[in-house]
Amino acid sequence: MSKKLKKEYSLAWDKYSKDDLKKVFELSDRYKDFISKCKTERESVDELIELAENNGYRNLQNIIDNGEVLKAGDKVYANNMGKTLALFLIGSEPLEKGLRILGAHLDSPRLDLKQNPLYEDGGLALFDTHYYGGVKKYQWVTIPLAIHGVLVKKDGTVIKLNVGEDENDPVVGVSDLLIHLASKQLEKKANVVIEGEDLNVLVGSMPIKDKDAKERVKENILALFNEKYGVEEEDFVSAELEIVPAGKARDYGLDRSMVMGYGHDDRICAYTSFEALMAIEKTDRTCVALFVDKEEIGSVGATGMQSRFFENIVAEILDRKGEYSELKLRRALNNSHMLSSDVTVAFDPNFPSVVEKNNTAYFGKGIVFSKYTGARGKSGSNDANAEYVAYIRRIMEKHNVTWQTGELGKVDQGGGGTIAYILAQYNMQVIDCGIALHNMHAPWEVASKADIYETMRGYEAFLKEA
């Protein structure tokens, strides 16, 4: 006997008027511009700061340096090493009553250059890489790739690099074995068809004119770097260069109902959180949009969610409001409500066996709430309590937000984690929610425009009501 179908969540498309559809597509156009331009954490933080400043947000550090006092309605941001960003809209109530927090991450799976990356072999110049986050390594070969990031010279000069995005730019890539010689390769398991150490990026084949040079192609590439950026080979040691898919986000589907882009996980939740916060002008509880780094590798490091950055910034906000005490800081965090904004899996009819249809998300049915994530018996999960789930339901339905529930695949099929459990350590109420994707962690991911719009609306409703 088949299982009874789950509650039939409605399709967001069915409720849209002509004006609604215009808003859906306009939001997706803004998002496509953002995700096409911002393919690294640093680029995302820079762009979000510029957009926030255009909306009246000020650098908290300047307020601290000037000894200014924060009051209701003030808009401030804190930038942590160019990779983590916290935006605050100060509310009329004391902070110790709690914050309304939207938290997403800005990092995405990619290839990182090693510290000594450039070498020559067989008359070709290549970059040696170390993949970042969970990837299917075979997906990163034979596609056009771009180089984004920074090189920092010994004197502290930061040089930004972005090669492969302009239509006149060259692109780079990782080669694959031709099918004619691949009989043994094709016998391998998918996780070793392409080995991690074989993700070497081809960057040049032209030798320098000096025929006495030992590695003429490598020397030519170094000469190009020196001519354009003024850097030497040793400057790669203090660089953060990321290899990402080249090209812009695109409308997907003949009906243009979806967006294909690199880095939906998790900049799609970051951008919709940002738009939601920008729509709020006045609030009783202080509202926060928090964007962090390193989620894909465990939220570690000074720019990951496990650092004390957010806690320290809340303390600074309390101080600038004249309310600081250790007890009030603890109360502010304890009394907060949070949406841990991260993506999840969408049902894919090409791969139905990995999900349980009654408990998975679908394209077009809106923002997805996941009571738990984790793997193997919910390991690593926050697992929100039932009272908070009911509370969130009321908010979504009050604001006519189309929403659904979902989990990350069948039991024991796999799983994953978010930053939810880290914030829950402060005893605040936290639930995972976000947008369902196809191709998660692939170079090009796919999302529904209706889900992008409903997620932004859901985040805005949360900031108004939670």
DOMAR-484435 format. One line per field, with one value per residue (C-alpha): residue number from 1; x, y, z. Coordinates in Angstrom, 3 decimals. Layout:
N
nr	[NUM_...]
east	[X_...]
north	[Y_...]
up	[Z_...]
% end
This chain:
466
nr	[1_2_3_4_5_6_7_8_9_10_11_12_13_14_15_16_17_18_19_20_21_22_23_24_25_26_27_28_29_30_31_32_33_34_35_36_37_38_39_40_41_42_43_44_45_46_47_48_49_50_51_52_53_54_55_56_57_58_59_60_61_62_63_64_65_66_67_68_69_70_71_72_73_74_75_76_77_78_79_80_81_82_83_84_85_86_87_88_89_90_91_92_93_94_95_96_97_98_99_100_101_102_103_104_105_106_107_108_109_110_111_112_113_114_115_116_117_118_119_120_121_122_123_124_125_126_127_128_129_130_131_132_133_134_135_136_137_138_139_140_141_142_143_144_145_146_147_148_149_150_151_152_153_154_155_156_157_158_159_160_161_162_163_164_165_166_167_168_169_170_171_172_173_174_175_176_177_178_179_180_181_182_183_184_185_186_187_188_189_190_191_192_193_194_195_196_197_198_199_200_201_202_203_204_205_206_207_208_209_210_211_212_213_214_215_216_217_218_219_220_221_222_223_224_225_226_227_228_229_230_231_232_233_234_235_236_237_238_239_240_241_242_243_244_245_246_247_248_249_250_251_252_253_254_255_256_257_258_259_260_261_262_263_264_265_266_267_268_269_270_271_272_273_274_275_276_277_278_279_280_281_282_283_284_285_286_287_288_289_290_291_292_293_294_295_296_297_298_299_300_301_302_303_304_305_306_307_308_309_310_311_312_313_314_315_316_317_318_319_320_321_322_323_324_325_326_327_328_329_330_331_332_333_334_335_336_337_338_339_340_341_342_343_344_345_346_347_348_349_350_351_352_353_354_355_356_357_358_359_360_361_362_363_364_365_366_367_368_369_370_371_372_373_374_375_376_377_378_379_380_381_382_383_384_385_386_387_388_389_390_391_392_393_394_395_396_397_398_399_400_401_402_403_404_405_406_407_408_409_410_411_412_413_414_415_416_417_418_419_420_421_422_423_424_425_426_427_428_429_430_431_432_433_434_435_436_437_438_439_440_441_442_443_444_445_446_447_448_449_450_451_452_453_454_455_456_457_458_459_460_461_462_463_464_465_466]
east	[0.000_1.460_1.999_-0.608_0.564_1.778_-0.117_-0.459_1.489_0.271_2.133_3.131_2.622_-1.145_-1.642_0.337_-1.342_0.291_1.866_3.093_4.754_6.524_7.937_8.994_10.987_12.429_13.788_15.340_16.957_18.545_19.683_21.179_23.182_24.444_25.402_27.045_29.247_29.877_31.501_33.616_33.017_35.091_33.224_29.901_30.831_32.090_28.914_26.551_28.323_27.974_24.281_23.738_25.464_23.185_20.319_21.653_23.773_26.959_30.156_29.869_33.604_33.241_30.469_32.657_35.666_33.550_31.927_28.447_25.325_22.992_19.248_16.141_16.117_19.891_21.385_24.894_27.150_30.245_32.787_35.009_38.169_36.232_34.573_31.885_29.253_26.608_23.914_21.814_18.601_18.333_14.918_13.004_13.144_16.211_18.495_18.204_14.673_16.269_17.142_15.517_18.336_18.630_21.869_23.348_26.798_28.710_31.215_30.546_32.321_35.203_38.870_41.426_44.957_47.653_50.224_52.858_50.518_52.294_54.346_55.290_54.958_55.158_55.435_52.263_51.771_49.306_47.902_47.863_44.607_42.948_39.178_37.060_33.874_31.901_32.275_31.887_35.353_34.452_32.017_34.875_36.626_36.180_34.165_35.278_36.668_37.541_40.050_38.782_40.483_43.313_47.094_48.624_52.183_54.661_54.006_50.292_49.111_45.977_45.582_42.166_42.003_39.070_39.908_37.431_34.162_34.379_33.545_36.963_38.784_40.502_39.198_41.085_40.097_40.845_41.335_39.823_40.983_39.693_37.064_39.318_41.815_39.451_38.526_40.306_39.206_35.560_35.891_36.617_34.083_32.724_34.565_37.937_37.318_39.044_41.416_41.774_45.431_44.477_42.369_45.180_44.136_45.720_46.709_49.188_51.233_53.233_56.948_58.771_61.134_64.217_65.299_67.733_64.977_64.487_60.668_59.727_55.926_55.800_58.089_55.769_52.778_54.770_55.754_52.083_51.206_54.064_53.151_49.453_49.476_53.046_53.386_56.162_55.912_56.454_53.308_51.218_52.142_49.979_47.132_43.553_42.719_39.580_38.794_35.072_32.807_33.101_29.975_26.827_23.741_21.056_17.315_16.661_13.775_11.888_9.396_12.225_10.809_14.173_17.665_20.871_23.962_27.121_26.931_23.192_24.447_24.271_24.345_20.739_19.709_22.159_20.762_17.107_17.941_19.606_16.611_14.275_16.273_16.437_12.619_12.373_12.619_11.368_11.210_10.598_13.136_16.574_16.811_20.011_21.228_24.352_26.534_29.402_32.248_33.594_30.241_31.181_34.181_32.637_32.161_35.674_38.248_38.027_35.458_33.332_30.239_32.173_34.256_33.203_32.703_28.917_28.854_31.489_29.573_26.339_28.360_29.579_26.002_24.887_27.745_26.879_23.280_24.491_23.069_26.125_26.599_27.641_24.220_22.390_24.561_23.646_19.970_20.037_21.351_19.208_16.006_16.720_14.861_16.747_16.193_19.272_18.957_20.435_19.440_18.020_17.264_14.380_12.608_14.184_12.236_15.571_16.625_13.453_14.984_17.085_14.154_10.963_8.214_6.084_8.979_10.889_10.645_9.410_10.090_7.480_6.076_7.922_10.329_11.332_11.412_13.519_12.906_16.163_19.100_22.132_22.850_22.678_20.120_20.071_23.724_24.884_21.340_19.730_16.242_13.954_11.318_7.661_6.563_8.935_7.823_4.203_5.208_6.883_3.856_1.596_3.866_4.067_0.341_-0.473_1.582_0.315_3.803_3.845_5.858_6.612_8.636_11.477_14.430_17.775_17.049_15.942_17.027_20.626_20.845_23.235_22.650_24.301_24.567_24.161_25.109_21.882_23.371_26.087_23.635_21.431_24.289_23.214_19.839_18.070_15.251_16.584_15.140_16.672_14.939_15.770_15.383_15.269_17.791_18.655_22.371_23.423_27.227_27.628_29.299_25.848_22.876_19.189_16.443_12.830_12.109_8.875_10.825_13.329_10.482_8.568_11.747_12.428_8.818_9.147_12.301_10.639_7.611_9.945_11.750_8.412_6.785_9.175]
north	[0.000_3.369_6.115_8.829_11.950_14.763_18.011_19.448_22.687_25.149_26.412_30.040_30.646_30.096_33.115_35.692_38.611_40.334_42.841_40.006_38.300_41.524_41.646_37.995_38.552_41.904_40.350_37.500_39.983_41.827_38.525_37.391_40.614_40.058_36.411_37.042_39.745_38.182_34.762_34.941_35.914_39.072_40.189_39.518_41.526_44.450_44.533_44.168_46.983_49.264_48.437_48.843_52.225_53.342_52.421_54.477_51.913_53.149_51.418_50.519_51.031_54.709_55.071_53.428_55.594_58.765_57.792_58.084_56.664_54.334_54.880_53.295_53.460_53.587_51.321_49.945_47.208_45.388_43.940_41.081_40.710_41.329_37.903_38.184_40.899_41.752_44.364_45.786_47.818_49.103_48.596_50.644_47.934_47.078_44.533_42.202_41.383_39.615_40.037_38.858_37.247_36.039_34.073_32.785_31.964_33.494_30.754_28.162_25.008_25.827_25.178_27.125_27.732_26.193_28.537_27.577_26.960_27.735_25.060_23.880_20.370_19.179_22.718_23.808_26.144_25.024_26.068_23.435_23.523_22.147_21.797_23.591_22.113_19.117_18.692_16.000_16.463_15.193_18.099_20.609_19.400_20.697_23.743_27.396_28.637_32.100_33.305_35.537_36.734_38.759_38.775_40.589_41.864_41.974_45.695_44.966_46.118_44.177_43.451_42.275_39.772_38.873_37.092_35.224_37.088_39.810_38.502_39.685_37.885_34.547_31.632_28.705_25.117_21.562_18.979_15.504_12.298_11.798_9.068_7.146_6.461_6.341_2.656_2.171_5.567_4.674_1.589_3.751_4.830_8.328_9.768_8.843_9.267_12.609_12.668_15.771_16.164_16.061_19.216_21.227_24.337_24.935_28.617_28.871_27.289_30.168_30.368_33.532_34.852_34.096_30.687_30.284_30.398_27.067_27.008_29.303_28.936_29.430_32.446_33.923_33.605_35.215_38.050_38.636_38.764_41.168_43.425_43.665_43.430_44.172_40.876_38.311_34.543_34.721_36.849_33.742_32.612_35.393_35.123_33.880_32.968_30.969_29.089_29.360_28.749_31.529_33.268_34.992_33.581_32.882_32.391_28.649_26.903_27.936_29.748_31.592_30.319_29.369_30.792_28.898_30.250_29.468_29.795_29.590_27.718_29.940_33.391_32.898_32.964_35.761_37.999_37.382_38.039_41.296_42.404_41.562_43.674_46.607_46.559_47.230_50.861_50.739_47.927_47.198_44.366_44.916_43.111_41.493_40.038_37.980_36.672_34.338_32.428_28.860_27.057_24.626_23.428_23.399_27.096_27.202_30.003_33.667_34.360_31.264_31.121_29.370_32.497_35.059_37.802_37.988_37.827_40.563_42.817_42.430_43.489_46.570_47.424_47.143_49.401_52.055_52.006_52.500_49.122_46.890_44.284_40.656_39.610_41.768_40.337_36.817_37.760_39.399_36.212_33.878_35.765_35.967_34.275_33.132_31.710_29.760_30.549_27.802_25.828_22.323_19.693_20.012_16.949_15.938_13.431_12.229_11.052_10.237_7.400_9.602_11.469_10.509_12.283_13.112_14.934_16.693_20.153_20.984_23.814_26.557_25.750_28.491_28.835_25.522_24.961_22.055_21.148_19.219_18.548_16.419_12.825_9.309_9.841_13.659_13.901_17.519_18.856_21.744_20.111_23.061_22.577_22.162_25.396_27.451_25.657_26.520_30.125_30.412_28.823_31.511_34.276_32.825_32.292_35.739_37.284_34.874_33.493_30.251_27.751_24.046_21.616_19.401_17.321_16.630_13.241_9.868_8.572_7.306_8.467_11.293_14.579_17.887_20.676_24.429_27.145_26.604_24.465_27.057_29.886_27.482_27.156_30.570_28.974_31.088_29.693_28.601_26.778_25.959_27.398_28.431_27.647_24.233_23.589_21.228_20.444_21.597_21.993_21.575_24.376_25.468_25.197_25.805_27.509_28.522_32.244_31.785_30.254_33.116_35.618_33.723_33.284_37.003_37.620_35.014_36.629_40.039_38.669_37.127_40.450_42.185_39.656_37.252]
up	[0.000_-1.004_1.514_1.761_-0.042_2.188_2.616_-0.875_-0.772_-3.379_-6.417_-6.013_-9.733_-9.340_-7.093_-9.077_-10.787_-13.731_-11.315_-9.099_-12.042_-12.886_-9.342_-9.553_-12.719_-11.616_-8.419_-10.393_-12.779_-9.840_-8.384_-11.694_-11.863_-8.321_-8.703_-12.087_-10.577_-7.151_-7.380_-4.228_-0.609_-1.008_-4.109_-2.380_0.713_-1.384_-3.470_-0.501_1.356_-1.658_-1.979_1.772_1.855_-0.976_1.359_4.263_6.126_7.826_8.901_12.597_13.046_12.140_14.706_17.357_16.452_16.639_19.940_18.435_20.072_18.194_18.303_16.818_13.045_12.647_9.999_10.447_9.105_10.325_7.902_9.086_6.966_3.779_3.941_6.619_6.879_9.473_8.780_11.621_11.543_15.103_16.699_19.255_21.935_24.048_22.412_25.390_24.213_21.265_17.602_14.402_12.442_8.866_8.458_5.191_3.862_0.968_0.132_-2.568_-3.800_-6.152_-6.922_-4.871_-6.088_-3.919_-2.394_-4.969_-7.890_-11.150_-12.895_-16.382_-17.761_-21.366_-22.685_-20.922_-17.945_-15.304_-11.930_-9.185_-7.187_-4.075_-4.362_-1.759_-0.333_-1.509_-5.264_-7.884_-9.309_-12.770_-13.196_-13.239_-16.382_-19.972_-18.923_-19.205_-15.910_-14.593_-12.002_-9.177_-6.028_-4.575_-4.450_-1.477_-1.827_1.044_1.551_2.086_-1.330_-2.306_-5.997_-7.167_-10.000_-12.239_-15.491_-17.657_-17.158_-19.788_-23.268_-24.431_-21.606_-22.077_-20.031_-18.493_-17.779_-16.672_-19.425_-19.572_-21.232_-24.759_-25.121_-27.531_-24.725_-21.771_-21.520_-18.177_-16.865_-17.493_-15.305_-12.254_-9.667_-10.230_-7.219_-8.702_-12.432_-11.905_-8.929_-6.761_-7.666_-11.362_-11.206_-12.742_-14.627_-18.029_-18.304_-21.184_-23.955_-25.494_-24.577_-23.640_-26.345_-24.273_-25.587_-22.702_-20.075_-18.301_-18.237_-21.061_-20.935_-17.159_-17.486_-20.096_-17.756_-14.934_-17.271_-18.086_-14.385_-13.712_-16.621_-15.733_-11.934_-10.866_-8.981_-8.760_-8.421_-4.663_-4.337_-5.012_-1.509_-0.061_-2.545_-2.426_-5.998_-6.744_-9.940_-10.698_-13.690_-16.254_-17.463_-16.307_-14.647_-17.220_-17.481_-17.549_-19.278_-22.399_-20.170_-18.349_-15.047_-13.518_-12.999_-13.766_-12.061_-10.157_-6.384_-5.675_-2.615_-0.746_-2.293_-3.358_0.312_1.081_-1.637_-0.774_2.901_1.902_-0.177_2.698_5.160_2.736_2.574_6.331_7.410_10.997_13.535_17.192_17.463_15.928_12.584_11.338_8.056_8.726_5.888_6.780_5.163_5.371_5.757_3.026_5.059_8.538_9.403_10.836_10.956_11.846_9.116_9.724_11.918_14.674_15.271_17.917_15.323_15.570_19.362_19.546_17.153_19.135_22.191_20.303_19.287_22.911_23.946_21.358_22.623_26.173_27.188_27.449_30.119_29.844_31.092_28.531_25.761_26.802_27.051_23.604_22.015_24.101_23.226_19.500_16.668_13.591_10.148_9.110_5.434_3.288_0.232_0.038_-2.586_-5.043_-6.417_-9.717_-11.851_-13.278_-9.802_-7.828_-5.802_-3.504_-1.958_-0.207_-2.139_0.899_2.556_-0.162_-1.707_-5.195_-7.625_-7.499_-4.071_-2.256_0.633_2.222_5.990_7.219_10.843_10.761_8.463_9.355_8.388_9.837_12.572_12.248_13.291_13.211_13.033_14.889_14.835_15.611_18.281_17.315_18.995_16.851_13.689_14.505_15.216_11.813_10.110_11.537_10.241_6.726_6.449_7.839_5.035_2.335_1.738_-0.233_1.770_2.004_4.089_2.985_4.074_2.430_0.871_2.169_5.548_5.335_1.713_2.535_4.282_5.065_7.582_7.950_10.434_12.423_15.186_15.876_16.586_18.555_21.043_22.348_23.132_20.508_18.393_14.996_11.996_8.621_5.603_2.075_-1.598_-3.258_-6.031_-8.814_-9.332_-5.843_-5.605_-9.366_-11.336_-12.553_-10.193_-10.962_-8.922_-9.495_-9.833_-7.883_-4.999_-5.042_-4.759_-2.068_-0.049_-0.107_0.976_3.711_5.043_5.022_6.889_9.480_10.036_10.571_12.852_14.582]
% end
